[in-house]
Amino acid sequence: MDHEITREVVLDADPEEVWRSLTEPEHMAGWLGEDAEIDLRPGGDLELTDPVEGRRSGWVETVEPGRRLALWWSTEHDEESSRVEFELERVEAGTVLRVVETRPLSDLAVPTALALA
């Protein structure tokens, strides 16, 4: 898949603390976006303000507390939505946080020649 960015970092914190930072609006503001609102259930709404990109809107796809969170979001300037998956893994040094951002809808694009047929 050409439309994927993966980042991984080891955090000196337990998975429960990292989970709160990912899911509680008062903690999200420090790294993910300001004025965050999240309905933490599959199908729940997500709204936040990114200081660079502006307002992001989306929805929650997957919630596995302490382990995995998947969201879809976009700004008014995006041509398509991104899927962002956060995976947490407990390790001796704390927690590995893996973030995978994809644009899966790009892979569904119909080639122009087929669309015109």
N, CA, C and O atoms as a printed pandas DataFrame, in Angstrom:
     atom_number atom_name residue_name chain_id  residue_number  x_coord  y_coord  z_coord
0              1         N          MET        A               1    0.853   -1.182    0.000
1              2        CA          MET        A               1    0.000    0.000    0.000
2              3         C          MET        A               1    0.890    1.234    0.000
3              4         O          MET        A               1    1.720    1.381    0.898
4              5         N          ASP        A               2    0.751    2.107   -0.954
5              6        CA          ASP        A               2    1.553    3.318   -1.078
6              7         C          ASP        A               2    1.092    4.431   -0.150
7              8         O          ASP        A               2    1.816    5.408    0.038
8              9         N          HIS        A               3   -0.069    4.310    0.422
9             10        CA          HIS        A               3   -0.669    5.384    1.201
10            11         C          HIS        A               3   -0.605    5.070    2.684
11            12         O          HIS        A               3   -1.630    5.094    3.366
12            13         N          GLU        A               4    0.604    4.770    3.204
13            14        CA          GLU        A               4    0.734    4.379    4.602
14            15         C          GLU        A               4    1.941    5.049    5.232
15            16         O          GLU        A               4    3.021    5.111    4.644
16            17         N          ILE        A               5    1.731    5.554    6.452
17            18        CA          ILE        A               5    2.821    6.105    7.253
18            19         C          ILE        A               5    2.760    5.398    8.593
19            20         O          ILE        A               5    1.709    5.368    9.235
20            21         N          THR        A               6    3.886    4.824    9.024
21            22        CA          THR        A               6    3.954    4.123   10.299
22            23         C          THR        A               6    5.006    4.800   11.166
23            24         O          THR        A               6    6.117    5.084   10.721
24            25         N          ARG        A               7    4.625    5.051   12.419
25            26        CA          ARG        A               7    5.548    5.614   13.397
26            27         C          ARG        A               7    5.489    4.740   14.641
27            28         O          ARG        A               7    4.437    4.194   14.974
28            29         N          GLU        A               8    6.616    4.610   15.324
29            30        CA          GLU        A               8    6.659    3.808   16.536
30            31         C          GLU        A               8    7.584    4.488   17.527
31            32         O          GLU        A               8    8.660    4.965   17.166
32            33         N          VAL        A               9    7.148    4.527   18.799
33            34        CA          VAL        A               9    7.944    5.153   19.840
34            35         C          VAL        A               9    7.746    4.363   21.134
35            36         O          VAL        A               9    6.665    3.831   21.388
36            37         N          VAL        A              10    8.797    4.292   21.946
37            38        CA          VAL        A              10    8.694    3.676   23.265
38            39         C          VAL        A              10    8.511    4.803   24.272
39            40         O          VAL        A              10    9.332    5.716   24.359
40            41         N          LEU        A              11    7.425    4.725   25.030
41            42        CA          LEU        A              11    7.099    5.752   26.016
42            43         C          LEU        A              11    7.341    5.223   27.421
43            44         O          LEU        A              11    7.034    4.069   27.721
44            45         N          ASP        A              12    7.886    6.063   28.270
45            46        CA          ASP        A              12    8.147    5.705   29.656
46            47         C          ASP        A              12    6.865    5.897   30.460
47            48         O          ASP        A              12    6.782    6.764   31.329
48            49         N          ALA        A              13    5.877    5.077   30.154
49            50        CA          ALA        A              13    4.570    5.141   30.807
50            51         C          ALA        A              13    3.887    3.796   30.602
51            52         O          ALA        A              13    4.173    3.087   29.637
52            53         N          ASP        A              14    2.988    3.451   31.510
53            54        CA          ASP        A              14    2.276    2.189   31.345
54            55         C          ASP        A              14    1.167    2.356   30.302
55            56         O          ASP        A              14    0.741    3.479   30.033
56            57         N          PRO        A              15    0.696    1.254   29.714
57            58        CA          PRO        A              15   -0.324    1.348   28.665
58            59         C          PRO        A              15   -1.593    2.077   29.103
59            60         O          PRO        A              15   -2.220    2.756   28.291
60            61         N          GLU        A              16   -1.979    1.947   30.368
61            62        CA          GLU        A              16   -3.180    2.624   30.849
62            63         C          GLU        A              16   -3.017    4.140   30.781
63            64         O          GLU        A              16   -3.953    4.851   30.417
64            65         N          GLU        A              17   -1.845    4.628   31.126
65            66        CA          GLU        A              17   -1.575    6.070   31.056
66            67         C          GLU        A              17   -1.564    6.556   29.611
67            68         O          GLU        A              17   -2.108    7.616   29.303
68            69         N          VAL        A              18   -0.948    5.785   28.732
69            70        CA          VAL        A              18   -0.915    6.136   27.313
70            71         C          VAL        A              18   -2.339    6.117   26.749
71            72         O          VAL        A              18   -2.706    6.990   25.962
72            73         N          TRP        A              19   -3.133    5.134   27.145
73            74        CA          TRP        A              19   -4.525    5.041   26.684
74            75         C          TRP        A              19   -5.296    6.301   27.068
75            76         O          TRP        A              19   -6.036    6.848   26.250
76            77         N          ARG        A              20   -5.127    6.767   28.314
77            78        CA          ARG        A              20   -5.819    7.987   28.743
78            79         C          ARG        A              20   -5.397    9.172   27.877
79            80         O          ARG        A              20   -6.223   10.017   27.531
80            81         N          SER        A              21   -4.126    9.234   27.530
81            82        CA          SER        A              21   -3.644   10.331   26.676
82            83         C          SER        A              21   -4.247   10.282   25.278
83            84         O          SER        A              21   -4.421   11.317   24.635
84            85         N          LEU        A              22   -4.563    9.086   24.814
85            86        CA          LEU        A              22   -5.172    8.917   23.492
86            87         C          LEU        A              22   -6.670    9.188   23.483
87            88         O          LEU        A              22   -7.228    9.574   22.456
88            89         N          THR        A              23   -7.321    8.987   24.622
89            90        CA          THR        A              23   -8.786    8.949   24.603
90            91         C          THR        A              23   -9.496    9.984   25.462
91            92         O          THR        A              23  -10.698   10.189   25.288
92            93         N          GLU        A              24   -8.808   10.639   26.374
93            94        CA          GLU        A              24   -9.455   11.622   27.228
94            95         C          GLU        A              24   -9.168   13.021   26.685
95            96         O          GLU        A              24   -8.009   13.422   26.583
96            97         N          PRO        A              25  -10.221   13.766   26.338
97            98        CA          PRO        A              25  -10.049   15.071   25.692
98            99         C          PRO        A              25   -9.067   16.012   26.392
99           100         O          PRO        A              25   -8.317   16.726   25.727
100          101         N          GLU        A              26   -9.066   16.018   27.735
101          102        CA          GLU        A              26   -8.153   16.921   28.432
102          103         C          GLU        A              26   -6.688   16.546   28.239
103          104         O          GLU        A              26   -5.807   17.389   28.408
104          105         N          HIS        A              27   -6.416   15.287   27.887
105          106        CA          HIS        A              27   -5.046   14.847   27.612
106          107         C          HIS        A              27   -4.709   14.913   26.121
107          108         O          HIS        A              27   -3.546   15.085   25.757
108          109         N          MET        A              28   -5.710   14.777   25.266
109          110        CA          MET        A              28   -5.494   14.796   23.813
110          111         C          MET        A              28   -4.971   16.146   23.337
111          112         O          MET        A              28   -4.204   16.218   22.377
112          113         N          ALA        A              29   -5.387   17.209   24.008
113          114        CA          ALA        A              29   -5.043   18.566   23.569
114          115         C          ALA        A              29   -3.545   18.789   23.507
115          116         O          ALA        A              29   -3.082   19.585   22.690
116          117         N          GLY        A              30   -2.775   18.116   24.339
117          118        CA          GLY        A              30   -1.337   18.336   24.380
118          119         C          GLY        A              30   -0.576   17.795   23.189
119          120         O          GLY        A              30    0.553   18.218   22.940
120          121         N          TRP        A              31   -1.166   16.864   22.442
121          122        CA          TRP        A              31   -0.380   16.267   21.349
122          123         C          TRP        A              31   -1.200   15.952   20.106
123          124         O          TRP        A              31   -0.638   15.879   19.013
124          125         N          LEU        A              32   -2.505   15.764   20.234
125          126        CA          LEU        A              32   -3.295   15.353   19.072
126          127         C          LEU        A              32   -4.147   16.474   18.513
127          128         O          LEU        A              32   -4.373   16.543   17.305
128          129         N          GLY        A              33   -4.619   17.347   19.377
129          130        CA          GLY        A              33   -5.441   18.450   18.918
130          131         C          GLY        A              33   -6.156   19.115   20.080
131          132         O          GLY        A              33   -6.392   18.498   21.119
132          133         N          GLU        A              34   -6.491   20.355   19.896
133          134        CA          GLU        A              34   -7.163   21.123   20.937
134          135         C          GLU        A              34   -8.675   20.978   20.804
135          136         O          GLU        A              34   -9.177   20.509   19.783
136          137         N          ASP        A              35   -9.386   21.381   21.839
137          138        CA          ASP        A              35  -10.855   21.329   21.831
138          139         C          ASP        A              35  -11.357   19.964   21.373
139          140         O          ASP        A              35  -12.274   19.867   20.557
140          141         N          ALA        A              36  -10.751   18.923   21.903
141          142        CA          ALA        A              36  -11.087   17.571   21.475
142          143         C          ALA        A              36  -12.385   17.078   22.100
143          144         O          ALA        A              36  -12.648   17.292   23.283
144          145         N          GLU        A              37  -13.179   16.420   21.283
145          146        CA          GLU        A              37  -14.393   15.739   21.724
146          147         C          GLU        A              37  -14.390   14.367   21.065
147          148         O          GLU        A              37  -14.211   14.247   19.853
148          149         N          ILE        A              38  -14.589   13.332   21.879
149          150        CA          ILE        A              38  -14.600   11.983   21.328
150          151         C          ILE        A              38  -15.662   11.153   22.036
151          152         O          ILE        A              38  -15.737   11.135   23.265
152          153         N          ASP        A              39  -16.473   10.471   21.252
153          154        CA          ASP        A              39  -17.464    9.525   21.745
154          155         C          ASP        A              39  -16.802    8.160   21.592
155          156         O          ASP        A              39  -16.824    7.568   20.513
156          157         N          LEU        A              40  -16.217    7.669   22.672
157          158        CA          LEU        A              40  -15.323    6.520   22.631
158          159         C          LEU        A              40  -16.087    5.190   22.539
159          160         O          LEU        A              40  -16.153    4.417   23.495
160          161         N          ARG        A              41  -16.657    4.960   21.361
161          162        CA          ARG        A              41  -17.343    3.702   21.046
162          163         C          ARG        A              41  -17.342    3.573   19.531
163          164         O          ARG        A              41  -17.329    4.586   18.831
164          165         N          PRO        A              42  -17.357    2.355   19.009
165          166        CA          PRO        A              42  -17.416    2.200   17.563
166          167         C          PRO        A              42  -18.601    2.975   16.983
167          168         O          PRO        A              42  -19.736    2.821   17.432
168          169         N          GLY        A              43  -18.320    3.807   15.984
169          170        CA          GLY        A              43  -19.334    4.643   15.366
170          171         C          GLY        A              43  -19.468    6.001   16.016
171          172         O          GLY        A              43  -20.195    6.857   15.512
172          173         N          GLY        A              44  -18.770    6.219   17.144
173          174        CA          GLY        A              44  -18.844    7.494   17.851
174          175         C          GLY        A              44  -18.148    8.609   17.085
175          176         O          GLY        A              44  -17.228    8.361   16.306
176          177         N          ASP        A              45  -18.596    9.837   17.313
177          178        CA          ASP        A              45  -18.041   11.007   16.624
178          179         C          ASP        A              45  -16.740   11.478   17.265
179          180         O          ASP        A              45  -16.490   11.256   18.450
180          181         N          LEU        A              46  -15.920   12.133   16.449
181          182        CA          LEU        A              46  -14.649   12.706   16.870
182          183         C          LEU        A              46  -14.545   14.097   16.272
183          184         O          LEU        A              46  -14.772   14.281   15.076
184          185         N          GLU        A              47  -14.205   15.072   17.094
185          186        CA          GLU        A              47  -13.967   16.441   16.634
186          187         C          GLU        A              47  -12.764   16.974   17.396
187          188         O          GLU        A              47  -12.676   16.803   18.611
188          189         N          LEU        A              48  -11.837   17.618   16.697
189          190        CA          LEU        A              48  -10.714   18.262   17.354
190          191         C          LEU        A              48  -10.131   19.325   16.451
191          192         O          LEU        A              48  -10.360   19.325   15.241
192          193         N          THR        A              49   -9.376   20.230   17.046
193          194        CA          THR        A              49   -8.739   21.289   16.283
194          195         C          THR        A              49   -7.244   21.066   16.287
195          196         O          THR        A              49   -6.612   21.025   17.344
196          197         N          ASP        A              50   -6.686   20.923   15.110
197          198        CA          ASP        A              50   -5.250   20.794   14.924
198          199         C          ASP        A              50   -4.715   22.203   14.675
199          200         O          ASP        A              50   -5.227   22.898   13.797
200          201         N          PRO        A              51   -3.683   22.653   15.433
201          202        CA          PRO        A              51   -3.189   24.020   15.262
202          203         C          PRO        A              51   -2.700   24.334   13.840
203          204         O          PRO        A              51   -2.704   25.494   13.426
204          205         N          VAL        A              52   -2.283   23.315   13.102
205          206        CA          VAL        A              52   -1.775   23.515   11.743
206          207         C          VAL        A              52   -2.860   23.267   10.696
207          208         O          VAL        A              52   -3.058   24.087    9.799
208          209         N          GLU        A              53   -3.557   22.143   10.807
209          210        CA          GLU        A              53   -4.529   21.715    9.797
210          211         C          GLU        A              53   -5.924   22.299    9.982
211          212         O          GLU        A              53   -6.715   22.311    9.038
212          213         N          GLY        A              54   -6.237   22.778   11.172
213          214        CA          GLY        A              54   -7.582   23.277   11.441
214          215         C          GLY        A              54   -8.466   22.201   12.041
215          216         O          GLY        A              54   -7.975   21.271   12.680
216          217         N          ARG        A              55   -9.753   22.324   11.837
217          218        CA          ARG        A              55  -10.727   21.415   12.450
218          219         C          ARG        A              55  -10.706   20.056   11.762
219          220         O          ARG        A              55  -10.778   19.970   10.536
220          221         N          ARG        A              56  -10.609   19.000   12.556
221          222        CA          ARG        A              56  -10.697   17.623   12.063
222          223         C          ARG        A              56  -11.996   17.023   12.567
223          224         O          ARG        A              56  -12.362   17.191   13.731
224          225         N          SER        A              57  -12.682   16.328   11.687
225          226        CA          SER        A              57  -13.912   15.627   12.046
226          227         C          SER        A              57  -13.755   14.176   11.644
227          228         O          SER        A              57  -13.070   13.861   10.670
228          229         N          GLY        A              58  -14.385   13.301   12.388
229          230        CA          GLY        A              58  -14.305   11.893   12.025
230          231         C          GLY        A              58  -15.148   11.031   12.927
231          232         O          GLY        A              58  -16.097   11.497   13.559
232          233         N          TRP        A              59  -14.788    9.769   12.977
233          234        CA          TRP        A              59  -15.523    8.810   13.771
234          235         C          TRP        A              59  -14.597    7.711   14.268
235          236         O          TRP        A              59  -13.510    7.498   13.731
236          237         N          VAL        A              60  -15.049    7.024   15.296
237          238        CA          VAL        A              60  -14.288    5.948   15.926
238          239         C          VAL        A              60  -14.663    4.629   15.258
239          240         O          VAL        A              60  -15.842    4.298   15.135
240          241         N          GLU        A              61  -13.654    3.887   14.831
241          242        CA          GLU        A              61  -13.898    2.577   14.218
242          243         C          GLU        A              61  -13.785    1.451   15.241
243          244         O          GLU        A              61  -14.676    0.608   15.347
244          245         N          THR        A              62  -12.680    1.442   15.998
245          246        CA          THR        A              62  -12.382    0.334   16.902
246          247         C          THR        A              62  -11.914    0.861   18.247
247          248         O          THR        A              62  -11.133    1.810   18.316
248          249         N          VAL        A              63  -12.397    0.239   19.316
249          250        CA          VAL        A              63  -11.956    0.571   20.667
250          251         C          VAL        A              63  -11.655   -0.733   21.397
251          252         O          VAL        A              63  -12.557   -1.529   21.658
252          253         N          GLU        A              64  -10.390   -0.944   21.722
253          254        CA          GLU        A              64   -9.965   -2.058   22.559
254          255         C          GLU        A              64   -9.161   -1.424   23.687
255          256         O          GLU        A              64   -7.950   -1.247   23.556
256          257         N          PRO        A              65   -9.824   -1.076   24.806
257          258        CA          PRO        A              65   -9.178   -0.305   25.874
258          259         C          PRO        A              65   -7.804   -0.838   26.282
259          260         O          PRO        A              65   -7.618   -2.030   26.527
260          261         N          GLY        A              66   -6.850    0.094   26.344
261          262        CA          GLY        A              66   -5.494   -0.239   26.736
262          263         C          GLY        A              66   -4.670   -0.924   25.670
263          264         O          GLY        A              66   -3.500   -1.235   25.891
264          265         N          ARG        A              67   -5.273   -1.166   24.504
265          266        CA          ARG        A              67   -4.587   -1.943   23.468
266          267         C          ARG        A              67   -4.635   -1.348   22.068
267          268         O          ARG        A              67   -3.604   -1.257   21.402
268          269         N          ARG        A              68   -5.830   -0.938   21.609
269          270        CA          ARG        A              68   -5.943   -0.487   20.217
270          271         C          ARG        A              68   -7.102    0.481   20.048
271          272         O          ARG        A              68   -8.174    0.308   20.627
272          273         N          LEU        A              69   -6.854    1.516   19.231
273          274        CA          LEU        A              69   -7.865    2.507   18.887
274          275         C          LEU        A              69   -7.697    2.833   17.415
275          276         O          LEU        A              69   -6.590    3.127   16.964
276          277         N          ALA        A              70   -8.788    2.783   16.661
277          278        CA          ALA        A              70   -8.743    3.143   15.241
278          279         C          ALA        A              70   -9.778    4.227   14.979
279          280         O          ALA        A              70  -10.928    4.124   15.404
280          281         N          LEU        A              71   -9.350    5.271   14.270
281          282        CA          LEU        A              71  -10.182    6.426   13.962
282          283         C          LEU        A              71  -10.128    6.717   12.469
283          284         O          LEU        A              71   -9.164    6.362   11.790
284          285         N          TRP        A              72  -11.165    7.360   11.970
285          286        CA          TRP        A              72  -11.162    7.947   10.627
286          287         C          TRP        A              72  -11.340    9.432   10.833
287          288         O          TRP        A              72  -12.151    9.854   11.657
288          289         N          TRP        A              73  -10.575   10.250   10.077
289          290        CA          TRP        A              73  -10.736   11.697   10.206
290          291         C          TRP        A              73  -10.313   12.403    8.941
291          292         O          TRP        A              73   -9.623   11.842    8.090
292          293         N          SER        A              74  -10.745   13.657    8.835
293          294        CA          SER        A              74  -10.330   14.506    7.715
294          295         C          SER        A              74  -10.587   15.957    8.104
295          296         O          SER        A              74  -11.329   16.252    9.041
296          297         N          THR        A              75   -9.949   16.852    7.356
297          298        CA          THR        A              75  -10.228   18.282    7.486
298          299         C          THR        A              75  -11.047   18.690    6.268
299          300         O          THR        A              75  -11.219   17.899    5.341
300          301         N          GLU        A              76  -11.541   19.896    6.268
301          302        CA          GLU        A              76  -12.316   20.366    5.112
302          303         C          GLU        A              76  -11.449   20.479    3.865
303          304         O          GLU        A              76  -11.976   20.561    2.755
304          305         N          HIS        A              77  -10.118   20.484    4.030
305          306        CA          HIS        A              77   -9.204   20.613    2.891
306          307         C          HIS        A              77   -8.763   19.265    2.321
307          308         O          HIS        A              77   -8.190   19.212    1.232
308          309         N          ASP        A              78   -9.025   18.179    3.047
309          310        CA          ASP        A              78   -8.612   16.852    2.589
310          311         C          ASP        A              78   -9.534   16.349    1.481
311          312         O          ASP        A              78  -10.746   16.560    1.519
312          313         N          GLU        A              79   -8.943   15.687    0.504
313          314        CA          GLU        A              79   -9.738   15.091   -0.569
314          315         C          GLU        A              79  -10.389   13.794   -0.110
315          316         O          GLU        A              79  -11.416   13.387   -0.654
316          317         N          GLU        A              80   -9.803   13.148    0.879
317          318        CA          GLU        A              80  -10.342   11.900    1.398
318          319         C          GLU        A              80   -9.950   11.749    2.870
319          320         O          GLU        A              80   -9.061   12.444    3.362
320          321         N          SER        A              81  -10.613   10.849    3.547
321          322        CA          SER        A              81  -10.347   10.612    4.960
322          323         C          SER        A              81   -9.126    9.724    5.154
323          324         O          SER        A              81   -8.774    8.916    4.294
324          325         N          SER        A              82   -8.494    9.897    6.300
325          326        CA          SER        A              82   -7.403    9.026    6.722
326          327         C          SER        A              82   -7.909    8.095    7.812
327          328         O          SER        A              82   -8.784    8.454    8.600
328          329         N          ARG        A              83   -7.350    6.909    7.843
329          330        CA          ARG        A              83   -7.595    5.972    8.929
330          331         C          ARG        A              83   -6.342    5.973    9.783
331          332         O          ARG        A              83   -5.240    5.777    9.271
332          333         N          VAL        A              84   -6.500    6.192   11.078
333          334        CA          VAL        A              84   -5.364    6.238   11.990
334          335         C          VAL        A              84   -5.577    5.174   13.056
335          336         O          VAL        A              84   -6.593    5.170   13.752
336          337         N          GLU        A              85   -4.610    4.271   13.175
337          338        CA          GLU        A              85   -4.695    3.206   14.160
338          339         C          GLU        A              85   -3.564    3.362   15.159
339          340         O          GLU        A              85   -2.400    3.503   14.781
340          341         N          PHE        A              86   -3.918    3.335   16.446
341          342        CA          PHE        A              86   -2.960    3.409   17.543
342          343         C          PHE        A              86   -2.924    2.042   18.201
343          344         O          PHE        A              86   -3.961    1.532   18.626
344          345         N          GLU        A              87   -1.747    1.443   18.292
345          346        CA          GLU        A              87   -1.591    0.154   18.956
346          347         C          GLU        A              87   -0.630    0.333   20.123
347          348         O          GLU        A              87    0.424    0.950   19.971
348          349         N          LEU        A              88   -0.989   -0.205   21.291
349          350        CA          LEU        A              88   -0.165   -0.111   22.476
350          351         C          LEU        A              88    0.314   -1.497   22.857
351          352         O          LEU        A              88   -0.447   -2.464   22.809
352          353         N          GLU        A              89    1.574   -1.589   23.235
353          354        CA          GLU        A              89    2.145   -2.866   23.653
354          355         C          GLU        A              89    3.016   -2.619   24.878
355          356         O          GLU        A              89    3.940   -1.806   24.845
356          357         N          ARG        A              90    2.710   -3.329   25.952
357          358        CA          ARG        A              90    3.509   -3.211   27.170
358          359         C          ARG        A              90    4.874   -3.853   26.933
359          360         O          ARG        A              90    4.964   -4.977   26.438
360          361         N          VAL        A              91    5.933   -3.129   27.290
361          362        CA          VAL        A              91    7.296   -3.638   27.236
362          363         C          VAL        A              91    7.980   -3.264   28.547
363          364         O          VAL        A              91    7.454   -2.467   29.325
364          365         N          GLU        A              92    9.131   -3.831   28.783
365          366        CA          GLU        A              92    9.839   -3.570   30.036
366          367         C          GLU        A              92   10.089   -2.082   30.270
367          368         O          GLU        A              92   10.011   -1.608   31.403
368          369         N          ALA        A              93   10.386   -1.350   29.204
369          370        CA          ALA        A              93   10.687    0.085   29.320
370          371         C          ALA        A              93    9.439    0.959   29.414
371          372         O          ALA        A              93    9.559    2.172   29.587
372          373         N          GLY        A              94    8.236    0.373   29.304
373          374        CA          GLY        A              94    7.004    1.160   29.350
374          375         C          GLY        A              94    5.984    0.655   28.349
375          376         O          GLY        A              94    5.417   -0.426   28.509
376          377         N          THR        A              95    5.756    1.463   27.299
377          378        CA          THR        A              95    4.760    1.122   26.281
378          379         C          THR        A              95    5.282    1.475   24.897
379          380         O          THR        A              95    5.778    2.579   24.671
380          381         N          VAL        A              96    5.166    0.538   23.985
381          382        CA          VAL        A              96    5.415    0.843   22.579
382          383         C          VAL        A              96    4.100    1.374   22.010
383          384         O          VAL        A              96    3.068    0.707   22.079
384          385         N          LEU        A              97    4.150    2.573   21.452
385          386        CA          LEU        A              97    2.994    3.148   20.760
386          387         C          LEU        A              97    3.302    3.130   19.276
387          388         O          LEU        A              97    4.254    3.763   18.818
388          389         N          ARG        A              98    2.491    2.400   18.530
389          390        CA          ARG        A              98    2.634    2.299   17.075
390          391         C          ARG        A              98    1.449    3.021   16.452
391          392         O          ARG        A              98    0.294    2.737   16.773
392          393         N          VAL        A              99    1.744    3.949   15.567
393          394        CA          VAL        A              99    0.697    4.713   14.888
394          395         C          VAL        A              99    0.811    4.428   13.393
395          396         O          VAL        A              99    1.864    4.632   12.788
396          397         N          VAL        A             100   -0.278    3.957   12.812
397          398        CA          VAL        A             100   -0.307    3.663   11.377
398          399         C          VAL        A             100   -1.419    4.507   10.761
399          400         O          VAL        A             100   -2.593    4.357   11.100
400          401         N          GLU        A             101   -1.027    5.396    9.852
401          402        CA          GLU        A             101   -2.005    6.227    9.154
402          403         C          GLU        A             101   -2.055    5.794    7.702
403          404         O          GLU        A             101   -1.032    5.710    7.024
404          405         N          THR        A             102   -3.265    5.520    7.239
405          406        CA          THR        A             102   -3.448    5.069    5.859
406          407         C          THR        A             102   -4.560    5.875    5.196
407          408         O          THR        A             102   -5.352    6.553    5.851
408          409         N          ARG        A             103   -4.584    5.774    3.900
409          410        CA          ARG        A             103   -5.672    6.345    3.104
410          411         C          ARG        A             103   -6.251    5.205    2.280
411          412         O          ARG        A             103   -6.065    5.163    1.064
412          413         N          PRO        A             104   -6.952    4.279    2.929
413          414        CA          PRO        A             104   -7.436    3.083    2.227
414          415         C          PRO        A             104   -8.379    3.372    1.075
415          416         O          PRO        A             104   -8.456    2.586    0.131
416          417         N          LEU        A             105   -9.090    4.473    1.133
417          418        CA          LEU        A             105  -10.031    4.777    0.044
418          419         C          LEU        A             105   -9.294    5.088   -1.252
419          420         O          LEU        A             105   -9.867    4.962   -2.334
420          421         N          SER        A             106   -8.019    5.496   -1.155
421          422        CA          SER        A             106   -7.217    5.744   -2.362
422          423         C          SER        A             106   -7.058    4.480   -3.185
423          424         O          SER        A             106   -7.012    4.527   -4.414
424          425         N          ASP        A             107   -6.975    3.346   -2.495
425          426        CA          ASP        A             107   -6.789    2.077   -3.190
426          427         C          ASP        A             107   -8.044    1.629   -3.919
427          428         O          ASP        A             107   -7.998    0.716   -4.743
428          429         N          LEU        A             108   -9.172    2.275   -3.614
429          430        CA          LEU        A             108  -10.428    1.919   -4.273
430          431         C          LEU        A             108  -10.698    2.763   -5.514
431          432         O          LEU        A             108  -11.700    2.565   -6.201
432          433         N          ALA        A             109   -9.803    3.703   -5.796
433          434        CA          ALA        A             109  -10.012    4.601   -6.926
434          435         C          ALA        A             109  -10.113    3.784   -8.227
435          436         O          ALA        A             109   -9.324    2.870   -8.465
436          437         N          VAL        A             110  -11.072    4.128   -9.034
437          438        CA          VAL        A             110  -11.263    3.462  -10.312
438          439         C          VAL        A             110  -10.395    4.165  -11.361
439          440         O          VAL        A             110  -10.484    5.383  -11.517
440          441         N          PRO        A             111   -9.559    3.413  -12.079
441          442        CA          PRO        A             111   -8.755    4.040  -13.132
442          443         C          PRO        A             111   -9.636    4.788  -14.118
443          444         O          PRO        A             111  -10.739    4.340  -14.434
444          445         N          THR        A             112   -9.154    5.924  -14.605
445          446        CA          THR        A             112   -9.921    6.779  -15.501
446          447         C          THR        A             112  -10.429    6.020  -16.721
447          448         O          THR        A             112  -11.569    6.222  -17.139
448          449         N          ALA        A             113   -9.613    5.163  -17.289
449          450        CA          ALA        A             113  -10.036    4.421  -18.482
450          451         C          ALA        A             113  -11.245    3.539  -18.194
451          452         O          ALA        A             113  -12.128    3.409  -19.042
452          453         N          LEU        A             114  -11.297    2.933  -17.014
453          454        CA          LEU        A             114  -12.426    2.082  -16.651
454          455         C          LEU        A             114  -13.667    2.920  -16.355
455          456         O          LEU        A             114  -14.789    2.529  -16.677
456          457         N          ALA        A             115  -13.447    4.075  -15.739
457          458        CA          ALA        A             115  -14.574    4.934  -15.381
458          459         C          ALA        A             115  -15.288    5.455  -16.621
459          460         O          ALA        A             115  -16.495    5.696  -16.581
460          461         N          LEU        A             116  -14.569    5.631  -17.711
461          462        CA          LEU        A             116  -15.141    6.158  -18.939
462          463         C          LEU        A             116  -15.773    5.088  -19.824
463          464         O          LEU        A             116  -16.516    5.391  -20.758
464          465         N          ALA        A             117  -15.465    3.840  -19.513
465          466        CA          ALA        A             117  -15.965    2.739  -20.355
466          467         C          ALA        A             117  -17.456    2.532  -20.220
467          468         O          ALA        A             117  -18.017    1.646  -20.865
